[in-house]
Amino acid sequence: MQQKAYKPIDILGKWVYHTANGNKHPQDQEKRRRTDMDWNVMVQYLPQYEKAAWLTLRLGVAGIFWAILVGLVCAVLQYEKVPVLRRIVGAYIQLSRNTPLLVQLFFLYYGLPKIGIKTNAELCGIAGLAFLGGSYMAEAFRSGLEAIEPIQTESALSLGMSRLQTMR
């Protein structure tokens, strides 16, 4: 029996028909079946995904907490207008914001043990997030402090409030 020779228009017509109707060629369906994800493997590794999710949550919460603290301290130091402290905080902010987080994490994880400071991966992750996030928080807090008109501070001080109460 002789094979039928397909004309290009027949091939094009079949392709248009199959794609327009959402039907796949049987060979394509077989190929898709072979490349589908095996969900049994996902279920097998579910405990590891759960541990990783909790680690991510722990690192994120701790990093944000320390970033807020570092940012608040830096913002107050910049707001007080002590020249030496302003320059130190400004240098920290510039260094932190102008280097990629990955470089900072590599420095913390690989560089600190070289100078004799022992750390672990989780602590380095938290410190890296706090180092980078603290500089952004410092700028946010500083802009908030500078948005307060000087007359407000003078009014609070004239009412007998302490410097700490005025800042609060």
C-alpha positions as CSV (number, residue, x, y, z in Angstrom):
1,M,0.0,0.0,0.0
2,Q,1.4,3.3,-1.0
3,Q,1.5,6.2,1.6
4,K,-0.6,9.2,0.8
5,A,1.5,12.3,0.2
6,Y,0.1,15.3,2.1
7,K,0.0,18.6,0.4
8,P,1.1,21.6,2.4
9,I,-2.4,23.0,2.4
10,D,-3.7,19.8,4.0
11,I,-1.1,20.0,6.8
12,L,-1.9,23.7,7.3
13,G,-5.6,23.0,7.4
14,K,-5.2,20.2,10.0
15,W,-3.0,22.5,12.1
16,V,-5.5,25.3,12.0
17,Y,-8.4,22.9,12.8
18,H,-6.6,21.4,15.8
19,T,-5.4,24.7,17.3
20,A,-8.7,26.5,16.7
21,N,-10.7,23.8,18.4
22,G,-8.2,23.4,21.3
23,N,-7.5,19.9,20.3
24,K,-3.9,18.8,20.4
25,H,-2.3,16.4,18.1
26,P,-2.1,12.9,19.8
27,Q,1.7,13.1,19.7
28,D,1.6,16.5,21.5
29,Q,-0.7,15.0,24.1
30,E,1.7,12.2,24.8
31,K,4.6,14.6,25.1
32,R,2.6,16.7,27.6
33,R,1.8,13.6,29.6
34,R,5.5,12.8,29.9
35,T,6.4,16.4,31.0
36,D,3.7,16.9,33.6
37,M,4.7,17.4,37.1
38,D,4.7,14.4,39.4
39,W,2.7,15.6,42.4
40,N,3.8,12.5,44.4
41,V,7.2,14.0,44.5
42,M,5.8,17.3,45.8
43,V,3.9,15.4,48.6
44,Q,7.1,13.6,49.5
45,Y,9.0,16.8,50.0
46,L,6.1,18.7,51.8
47,P,7.8,18.6,55.2
48,Q,10.9,20.3,53.8
49,Y,8.7,23.0,52.2
50,E,7.0,23.5,55.5
51,K,10.3,23.9,57.3
52,A,11.5,26.3,54.6
53,A,8.3,28.4,54.9
54,W,8.7,28.7,58.7
55,L,12.4,29.7,58.3
56,T,11.4,32.4,55.7
57,L,8.8,33.7,58.1
58,R,11.2,33.8,61.0
59,L,13.9,35.5,59.0
60,G,11.5,38.1,57.6
61,V,9.9,39.0,60.9
62,A,13.2,39.2,62.8
63,G,14.8,41.2,59.9
64,I,11.9,43.7,59.9
65,F,12.0,44.0,63.7
66,W,15.7,44.8,63.7
67,A,15.5,47.0,60.6
68,I,12.9,49.2,62.4
69,L,15.1,49.5,65.5
70,V,18.2,50.3,63.5
71,G,16.3,52.7,61.4
72,L,14.8,54.5,64.3
73,V,18.1,54.9,66.1
74,C,19.8,56.2,62.9
75,A,17.0,58.6,62.2
76,V,17.1,60.1,65.7
77,L,20.9,60.4,65.4
78,Q,20.6,62.2,62.1
79,Y,17.8,64.5,63.5
80,E,19.9,65.6,66.5
81,K,22.4,67.2,64.1
82,V,25.6,66.1,65.8
83,P,28.1,66.5,62.9
84,V,30.2,63.4,63.7
85,L,27.2,61.1,64.2
86,R,25.4,62.5,61.1
87,R,28.4,61.6,59.0
88,I,28.7,58.1,60.4
89,V,25.0,57.4,59.9
90,G,25.1,59.0,56.5
91,A,28.0,56.8,55.5
92,Y,26.2,53.7,56.8
93,I,23.1,54.6,54.8
94,Q,25.0,55.3,51.6
95,L,27.0,52.0,52.0
96,S,23.9,50.0,52.8
97,R,21.8,51.4,50.0
98,N,24.5,51.4,47.3
99,T,25.6,47.7,47.7
100,P,23.4,44.8,46.6
101,L,21.9,42.7,49.3
102,L,23.6,39.6,48.0
103,V,27.0,41.2,48.3
104,Q,26.2,42.2,51.9
105,L,25.0,38.6,52.7
106,F,28.2,37.1,51.2
107,F,30.3,39.5,53.2
108,L,28.4,38.6,56.4
109,Y,28.5,34.9,55.8
110,Y,32.0,34.5,54.4
111,G,33.8,37.6,55.5
112,L,33.0,37.7,59.2
113,P,34.5,34.3,60.0
114,K,37.7,35.4,58.2
115,I,38.1,38.1,60.8
116,G,37.3,35.8,63.7
117,I,33.5,36.5,64.3
118,K,31.6,33.2,64.4
119,T,28.1,33.3,62.9
120,N,25.5,30.9,61.5
121,A,23.4,31.3,58.3
122,E,20.2,32.3,60.0
123,L,22.0,35.1,62.0
124,C,23.7,36.3,58.8
125,G,20.3,36.5,57.0
126,I,18.7,38.5,59.8
127,A,21.7,40.8,60.1
128,G,21.8,41.3,56.3
129,L,18.1,42.2,56.2
130,A,18.4,44.5,59.2
131,F,21.5,46.2,57.7
132,L,19.8,46.9,54.4
133,G,16.3,47.5,55.8
134,G,17.6,49.8,58.6
135,S,19.0,52.3,56.1
136,Y,15.6,52.5,54.3
137,M,13.8,52.8,57.6
138,A,16.2,55.5,58.7
139,E,15.4,57.6,55.7
140,A,11.7,57.1,56.2
141,F,11.8,58.0,59.9
142,R,14.1,60.9,59.2
143,S,11.8,62.4,56.6
144,G,8.9,61.9,59.0
145,L,10.8,63.7,61.8
146,E,11.8,66.6,59.5
147,A,8.2,67.0,58.3
148,I,7.3,68.3,61.8
149,E,7.5,72.0,61.8
150,P,10.1,73.5,64.3
151,I,7.2,75.5,65.9
152,Q,5.7,72.2,67.1
153,T,8.9,71.2,68.9
154,E,9.2,74.7,70.4
155,S,5.6,74.6,71.6
156,A,6.1,71.2,73.3
157,L,9.3,72.4,75.0
158,S,7.5,75.6,76.2
159,L,4.8,73.5,77.8
160,G,7.4,71.9,80.0
161,M,7.8,68.6,78.1
162,S,11.1,66.8,78.2
163,R,13.1,66.3,75.0
164,L,12.1,62.6,75.0
165,Q,8.4,63.5,75.4
166,T,8.8,66.0,72.6
167,M,10.3,63.3,70.3
168,R,7.5,60.9,71.1
